[in-house]
Amino acid sequence: MPEKEEKLTVREAGRRGGEKVKSKYGSEYFSRIGGKGGRTLRDTRGPEYFSEIGKKGGEAVKQRYGTEHFAAIGRKGGQKVRELIQKGKEL
């Protein structure tokens, strides 16, 4: 009897395909094609497009986590900057 065929989800198929591409071309390949896609979007839709999708993303994060989330990550960033400045002064 033939073995029962395994059903593959779209997510798993994508993961397997990505792994195959990575093994064939290397992980840097994804950076290259992502950069090409970004430049194409910039050239066809204009730089305002990135501003627009950034605002939409920020609004989605605000709806999901609230405004305190932004304050918390801002504090973490400020603390990291202070640490880096202090390390620089010590050198």
HELIX and SHEET records of a PDB file:
HELIX    1   1 VAL A   10  TYR A   25  1                                  16    
HELIX    2   2 GLU A   28  ARG A   45  1                                  18    
HELIX    3   3 GLU A   48  TYR A   65  1                                  18    
HELIX    4   4 THR A   67  GLU A   90  1                                  24    
END                                                                             
